[in-house]
């Protein structure tokens, strides 16, 4: 029989197509606009081989009129065709999906009693959930991985089949695959059941897949086993989830593990503990205990951003933590986010142990998950004129969101957060200028904090949304035009907008190349209307303002987590919790007195200074403070006392420089200035 790899080498259909009448030709348009006329029908595999043999070796699928298809799919009419190669993101997703199928085949060959459930692609890899009585061991993973390599060597053809619903149910019931039967029963009647077969093994799948298991290659690795409830519901059976990663080449696989090692070194949870910045504990799930050093970083960031927004024309407000749910009902948040809000009955709990703690009859209050309805209440106080707009209202607002315990992750995903939140109430004719001003402010802040690679996404209407289609058309057009007016490049993220309006997402890339969505600008016609916020226009009539929801950090917690990992805990001098350590090289009254004098001189310039007068060797002290990533260590001994100088050592350097005291105070004070306070 002919294998898929042999088909790549022998594009028979392409040769035959040249002999067919020209009347059967179809036009296939490539992404670059080039058009190829070929005889129909032609398989995707043969079409790609006709373009380039080297391209055919890298191809894993086609995108036909924007829809992913197998390479074996037949092209029978004029279409736009894009070739998906294995090292593209879409190509990697297909590769990883195939790796998941090969893993499932290997598991069922080695452990025939195992039921296969669901196996999706995830970031950088894949997993499959298996139902099996015995737990998978590390030895089992090694066996599964070896069998996967055997399956790759078999070069099994991968073929898509369409089954009837009854056929699929009957097949999986006979094999004892009850989870597959449940999946099929959840597919709407009349919808085709897509099955992929590789060798003697098959599974339900929409595809696409590679033509053959050999094309997967062997750049994969199984990484861990965890528990997972069927369909993610705690009342369901516990399954075993086997994770793996797969890449286009062995080189890429090894680079992935190198990045994982670096990510471990940079993990903000580990660094937060080692550097004494913060901690978390079970008694306060998702809330951070900030230690003095960590809170110093927090305050420096907050004070910096406060200065920036004040100069940009914002006014700062403070709003209640606990509000009647009617605000959230009116704004639409209650219907959309109720499951993620902390609701509190407005009553005094009973102190009688014989009675229920709460009556169940009280009105509900809610801890605010965001600040926008409260800011609208401030806007509504008194009459506003068109001349009062734009009104830029900011708040470092503490918010709470009832996240699942399993979803919490250090500073990156918390329950209690402080947002650098602001709402700009403006007229429609001010959307452009306010968007430009915000984007410029955001770019400047990110540059100051060491983030220069920022991508912009325009997120459009989601499937679940409030407001009319006409309102959404107007909002998307206004925000899109404003973004284009800034001259920035952007990508459209279909269906990713907020329930009340489209938004801009600002994704910054860190030192490891990872992308983090932090900043946002959301255009909202809806909430001001729902909460009846108005201003008097130039025509004397009442109008609803446009509301621009915006944030730069997103939340202080998440931003600090990203920043810690970006700089590996080595904060720039202006943010470092301890900027200078004075380390005595010898123990004497003269050195101790001079150390205190140097400390006082530095603190007079608002530097954050610690003093180490312990009777330890100076090399030990320097290493210890280097482990804490202190930017400067000033070593003082008898020589420095006599010369009224210091021996200065920068973090990361093995060199020491002797500098007069007055000079070093001026130098460090200048270097420690926040970036917005430095002279150009």
N, C-alpha and C positions, 0 to 999 in steps of 0.2 A: 504494500500500500504506500501511497505517496504522503510523506509527512509535510507539515506546514513549512518547515525550513527548506525542504526541497522545492516547494511551490515558489518560495521567494527567489530561488536560484533559476527556476525555469518558468518564466511568465508566459505560459502556453496561450492563455486567453488573449494576451496582447498580440502575439504573433498571428493568431487566427483572426483577430479583429481587423487586421490590415487587409484581409482577403474579402471582407464583407462589403456589401454595397454602401456607398457614402450616404445614402438616404437614411441609414440606420444610425448615423453618427449623432452623438450628444455633445453638448458643450459643458465642460467642467471648468469652473472659474476658481482660481487659487486666490489666496488672501492678498497677494501682491498685485492682483488684477489680471495676471496672465491667464489666457484661455487655452485649454487643450480640447481638441476634437477627437473623440474616440468612438469606436463602435460599441453600441449597447446590445446586451448588458455587459458590464465589465465589473469584476470584483475590485474592491478597494485595494487589496493586496497587489493585484496585477497593475492597477493604475499607478500605484506608488512606485512599483518596480520599473515601470515605463518612464517615470520621472527621473529616477536615480537609484542605482543599485545600493549605494551607500545609505541613501535615505531609507530605503526599504529595510535595511538591517536595523535601523534605529526606530522605525515606526512601530507603534503599539495599537493605534486606533485612528479613526477618521472623525472629523466633525463635519457633518453634512447639513448645510443650512443651519448651523449653530447647534445641531444635536449630535451627541457622541454616538458613534456606531462602531461595530466590529470591523476589522480589516477584511473579513470575509463577506461583508455586506455587499450586495449587488447594486451598482449604480445604473439606473435605467432611464433617467431624464436629466435635463439641464439643472445643475445644482452648483452651489458654492461649496468648495471642499477645502478643509484644512487638515494637514497631516499632523497628528499628535505623536511626538517623539518621546522616548522613554525617560529622558532627563528633564523634560518640562514638568511643571507641577501637575498638570492633568495626566501626563504620562506616568509620573510616579504614583499617582493615585490608582491608576489602572494596574500598574505593576504590583502595588501593595495589596490590591483586591485579589489579584491572582495568587499572591503569596498566602493570603488567608485561605483561599480554596485549597491550595496545595497542602497547607498545614492541616486543614480539616480532613482531607483525603488520607494524609499520613496518620492522623489520630485514629481514624476508623479502621485503617488497615492493622494498626498495632493493638488497638483496644476496641474490638468490634462491638462491644456492648454500649459504647458511648453514643449519645444522641447529640447531633449538631443543631445549634439554634440559630443565632444571628452573628454575622462577622463583618463589621464595617471597617472602612479605612478611617484612621484618626491621624492627627498631626504627627508626621515623621514615621508612621507605621500602621499597624493593623491589630485587630484582636478577633478572637472567636470565643463565644460562650458555649461551653460544653456541659451536658448533663451526664454525670458519672458518679458512681458511688465512691470509688476509691479516689483519693486525692492525687493529683499529679505531683511527682517529685522532681527534683532537679535532674536526676538520672533519666526520668521520663522525657524531660524537655530535650536532653541530648539525643535520645533515641528518635524523638519526633523530628528533630532537625536533620538527623542523618537520613531518615526516610524521605524527608522533603527533597534532599539532594538526589536520592535515588529516583524520585518521581520526575525531577527535572531531567535526569539522564535518560529516562524512558522516552522523552519527546512525545508525550501523549497529546494528540490533537484535542483542541477545545472547540466544541461545537454547540451552537445555540439551538434549542428545540422549543416548540410551542405546544403545550399540552392543554387538554381540556381540564376543567376544574375537577371533574370526577376521576379522571386518570391520575391526576396529581395526588388527590386525597387517598385513592386506593393504593397507589404505590407506597406512599410514606406510612400509611397505616400498617401495611403488611410488613414493613421494615421496623415497626415499633417506634417510628419517629413522630411522637405525639406533638412535640413543639412545632414541627413543620406543618402538621395538620392544622394546628391552631392558627399559624400564620396564613395558610391558604384560606381558611374560613373567614379571615379578616379582610381578604381581597374582595372588592365589590363584584357581585355577579356579572358575568358577561365580559369581565376583563381577562385578557389572555394571561395564561400562566407561563412565564418564561423560565426555562430550565437550561442550565449549562452542564454539559457532559464532558469529562476529561477521563479518557480510558474507560474503566468500568464504574467510575464514581460520578455522582452528579449532585447538584444542589439547585434550589430555587435562586434565581438571580436576575436582575434587570440588565446586567452587563454595563458596558462592554468588557470583553476579555481579550487576552492575547490569543493568537492562533494556535499556540502550542506551549506546553509546559517548559520546553527547552529554552524558550525565549525569555523566561523569567530570570535565568541566570542564577548564581548562587550567592549574591551579595545580600544575604538576609541573616537575621539572628533572632532567636526567641529570647525574650528578656525577662519575663516574670509571669507568675500566676497569682491572681487575686480572686476573691469571692465577688459575685454580682447577682443580684436578684433578677429573676426572669422579668423582662420588660421594665426593670428599674423600680419595681414596687415591692416594698418590704414584706407584704403579705404573701408573696409568691415564693416559689422554690428557689433555693440558693444554688447557683451554677458556678462553674469554674471558668474564669476568664483568662485565657492565655494571650499574652501580648507578644508582638514581634515588631521588628523594623526591617525594611527592605529598601534597597537603593539601586540606582542604575549601574553602579560599578563597585568593585571592592574598595577602591580608593575613596569613593563617597561614603561607604559604610564606615571605614576607619575614621574618616573626618567627622562623621556623626558622633562616634564614641569619644573622639577628642573634644568635641564641643560639649558633650555631656559632662566630661570631667571638668572642663572649665566652668560650666554652669554650676557644678557642685561647689567649686571653689568660691564662686560668686554668690551663692545662695544667700539671699537677704536674711533668712531665718537663722542660718548658722552665723553669719557675720553680725547680725543683731545681738546674738547671745555672746559671741566672743568679744565684741567691742563694747558691750554693756549699754546698748541703745534701747532695747525694749524686750518684753517677753509677753507670751500669751499663756493662759491656763484654762483648764476645763470649767472652772467656776464662773468664767465670763467668756463663753464661747463667742469668738468673732470680735472681741473688744480688746484693745491693746493697752498694756501697762507700759507707759512711756517712762523710761529711766531718765535721770538728769541729762545724760549725754545725748540721748535720742531726742529729748524734748528741746534741747538747745538747737539741734538741726532743724526741727519743726519750726521753732520760733524764728530762726534766721530766714527760713523760706517764707514764712507768713509775713514777716516784717518787710522783706524785699518786695513781695507781690503787692502788699498793701501800699507801699510807696509808688509802685508802678501804676496801679489802678487809680490812685488818687490824682496823679499827674495826668491821667487819661480822662479825667472828668467824671469819675464814679463817686457816688456817695455810699457810705457803708451803713448798714442797718443791722438790727438784731431782732429775730422773730421767735415766737414760742416753740418749744419742743412738742408740746401736747396740745392738739386742737380737736375740736368737734369733727366727727367724720363727715358732717354735711359739706365742709369745704372740699373734701376729697371726692364726695359724691358729685358735687356740682362741677368740679374740674374734670371728672372722668377717671381719675386715678383709682378710686375705690373699686370700680368695676374691672379695671385692668390689672391693678397691682395689689388688690386686697390680700391675696395669699402671701405676699411678701411684706406685709405691714404688721406692726405690733399694735393690736387693739387693746384698749384699757377701759373697763367699765367706770363710769363716773359716779363712784359711790365709795363709802368707807367700808372696808372689809369687816365682817363680824369677828368679834373677839371671843364669842361663845363657841366653844369646841363642839357643843351639841347641835349647833345650827350650821347650815351651809356657809362657806366663806363669803360667797357672793350671791345676791338675790336672783341674778339673771334678768332683772327688769330695768337696770340702769341704762341711760344713754351711753353710747360708745364714744370714747375719745380714741385718738390714734397718735402714736409718735410719728413725727413727720419723716417720710422717706426722701423728701426733696423740699425745696424752699419756695417753689413757684407760686402756689396758691396764697401763701402768706405775704409774698411781695406784692401780689395783686391787691391784697387788703390795704397795704400801705398806700399804694397808688390811688386807691379809691377814696382816701381821706381828703376831702376838699375838692374843689373844682379845678380841673387841669385844662389849660389852653394849649393850642397847637404851638404857641410860643415856648411852652415849658418843655417841649420835646426836642431832642431825645432826653429821657431821664434814665440814667445808668445807675442801677441799684445793686450793690454788691453785699455779700454776706459770707463770712467764713462760718457756714452753718453746720452744726452737728446734726446728722441725720441717722436714722436707724432703718435697716432692712432685714427682714426675717429670713435670712438665707438658711438653706439646709446645712446641718453640721458637716455633711460630707463634701459640700461645695466650698467650704471655707479653706483659705490657703494663705497663711501668714498675713502680710500686709496687703497682698494683692486682692484678696476677697474677704471682706470683713462684714460684720453686722453693724457696728458703729463706725461712722466715717464723718470726716469734716470736709465738705466740698468748698472749693474756691468758686462759689456760685455767684452769678450775677444775671440780672435780667434787664435788658434794654427795651424800654417802652418808647416806640418811635412811630413816625408816620411812614406810609408806604414809600414816599419819595426820599426817605432817609435810609432805606435798607441798604442801598449801594455804599454810601459813605460809612455807615456803621460796620458793615461787613469788612470793608477795606481796613478800617481803623483797628478792628479786632484782630484780623489776620496779621497785620503788621505788629501789633502788640505781642501776639502769641509767638511769632517768629523770633522777635527780639528776646523774649523770656527764654525760649528754648535754646537760642544761641548762647545766652549768658550761662546756661546750665550744662553746656557741652553737647547739646543735641542739634546737629545740623542737617540730618537726613530726615525730612518730614514729608510724608505722603498725605494727600487730601482725597477723601472720598465724599461724593455727594450721594447720600442715602435717600431713596425715594419711598413712596407710599407702601406701607406694609399691608398684608392681607387683612389683618384685623386693625381697623382704624375708625376714628370718629370724623364726622364732617362730610360734606357733600363732595362729589367728584369735581365739581366746579371750583370749590374752595381749594382742593388739593392741586388742581391744575394751576390755579393762581399762585399758590404757595411755592410749588416746585419751579414754576417759571421765574418767580421773583428771586428765589435763592440761587437758582442756576445762573440767571443773568448777573446777579451780584458777584458770584464767584468768578464768572468769566471776566467781569470787569476788573478783578484784581490781577489778572494776567497769570494766575497760577495754573499749573497743570493739575488735572484731577481725573479720578476714575468714578464711574457711576456704580453704586451698589444698589441694585434693584431690590426693593422690598425691605430695606433695612432701616427705614425711617422710624421716628417715634409715632405713637398712636395719634398725636395731635398735629404732626407736621414733618416736613423733610428736614434733614440736618446735614451739616458738614462734620465729618470725623477727621481728626488729625492723628495720623499714625506715625510715631517717631521710631527710629531704628537705633538700638543701643549698640554698645561696643562689641557685642557678640553677633550682631546682625539680626537680632530678634525684633519683631514689630510689636509696638504697644499702642493701643488706642487710648489716649488720655484726654486731649482737648476736644471740644465740641462747640458747634454753633447751630442752634435749632430755631427755625422760623415757625412762628405759631400765630395763626389768625384765630384759632379756635378757643383757647382758654380765656383770653380777654373777653370774648363774646359770651362764653358760658358763665363767667363770673361777673359779667356786666360792668367791666371797666371801660370808661369813656373819657374822652376829652372833647372840648369845644373847638371845632374847626374854624378856619378862616371864614367859612360861610355861615357861621353862627349856629350850625347844627351839631348834634352829638355824633361822634364817631368812635369806633373801637380802635385802640392802638394796635400796632403790630408788636408782638412780644418776641424778642430774641433771647433765648436761653443760651448762656455761654459759660464755658469753664476752660481753664488753661491746664491746671494740674489734674483736673477731674476730682480727685480726692487727695488730701495731703498724705493719707496712709499709703495709697497705691503709688503715688508719685515718689514718695521716699523709698518704697520698696524697689521700684525701678531704678532710681538713682543709686541706691546702695549697690545693686548688681552691676550697673553701668560702670561705676568707678571702682568696683571691687572693695568698697568701704574706704577708699582713699579719697575723701572729700576734698574739694578745692579749699584753699586756706580760709576763705570767708565763711564757709559752712562748717568747717571742722569743729567738733564739740570742744576739743582741747587743741588750741593752735600752737602752743609753745610749752615745752617742759624744760625747766631749769634743773639740770642734774649736777649735783656736787661731785667733783672728782676726788675730793678728799674731805675728811671730817675735821673741821677746825672752827673755832669761833669766828675767825676772819672770813672764811669761805661762806659759812652760814649767814653772816650779816650781809655780805655782798650779794648773796643769792636773794635775800629778801629785798634788798635795794633794787636789783634788776627786775624782780617780779613787780614791785610797786611802779617802776618806770613803765613797764609794758602795760600793766593794767590801767595806768593813767591814759593810755591811748586806746582803751576799750578792747585790748587783746585778752583772750581767754587763756590763762596761764596756770600751770600746776608746778609744784616744786618737789623735787625728790632729794631729800637730804639723808636718805638711809645709808647706813654703814655697809654698802655693798660695792663690789668692783664696778668701775665705770662702764666696762664692756657689757656686763650683765644688765646694767640700767639702760644703756642705749638699745640693746636687743629687745628688752621688754617693752620699751616705749615704741620701738619700731613695729613690734607685733600689734600694737594698738593703733598703728598708722598715724602717729602724731606728726604733723608736717615739719616741725622744727624742734630739735633738741639743742639747748645751749649748755655746753659743758663748762663748768667753772671750777678752777683750781687755784692754787696759790699764784701761779703766773698771771692768770686773768685778773685776780684781785689787785695785784701790783700794777698791772698795765691798764686798769679800768677798761677791760675788754671782755669779750665772750668768745668762745670757740663754737661756731655755728655749724650745725650738721643738718642737711635737708634729708627728709625721708627718701629712701631709695638710693642715696649716694653714700659712698664710702669715704668721701673727702670731707675734711673739716676746714673751716676758714676762720681765722682770728680777726675780729672786727671790733673797733671801739664801741663802747656801750651806746653813746649818743647816736652813732651812725646806725647801729643795728635796730634801735628803737624806731627811728624814722623809716628805715627800710621795711621792717615788718608791719608797721602801722599802714604804710602805703600799700603793701601787697595784700593786706587783710581787708581792704575796703571792698564792700559788695560791688559788683560790676556796674550797677546803676549810679554809684557815687564816685566812680573814678573819672578823672579828667581825660578827655579825649587826647 
